[in-house]
Amino acid sequence: MDVVHDLSCLPLPFEAGQFSSICAKDVLEHIDYIPLLKELHRILQVGGTLEIQVPHFTSASNYIDPTHKRQFSIRTFEFFVASSEFGRGYYFDFQFAQLAGRRLTFLGGPLIWNKLVGPLVNSHPKIQQYYELTFLSRIFPAENIVVQLIK
């Protein structure tokens, strides 16, 4: 490990555009994530990828872990993409160019039906949206959301 830094203390100790790829796995749910997302955007190269993993709002992990401050939907990160249907660029002074991918993960183990539910839900963004808007997300809760944002 080269750098140890408190992610709530910004700016991060890196130059603008220093990284071509950043992984924020199981991080954003623990902090005020918008300022950190802006900072990750700053240190990411144009065309670079930010991969994010956070718990889905139906995940039991949200309520088990007392350090979780935020819940996320499959569509949360669309607010930070220039071409999204939300069109809310006025909220933030940074935007990613593209949402390259998004998927929900489901627990395995004894929950055999999740092996069928996961691929079905992730087969199309409209199905992901339908899943969240209906009883299906309560019957078959997701574990995580994984998204790739391109600067």
Secondary structure by P-SEA (a helix, b strand, c coil): cccccccccccccccccccccccccccccccccaaaaaaaaaaccccbbbbbbbbcccccccccccccccccccccccccccccccccccccccccccccccbbbbbcccccaaaaaaaaaaccaaaaaaaaaccccccccccbbbbbbcc
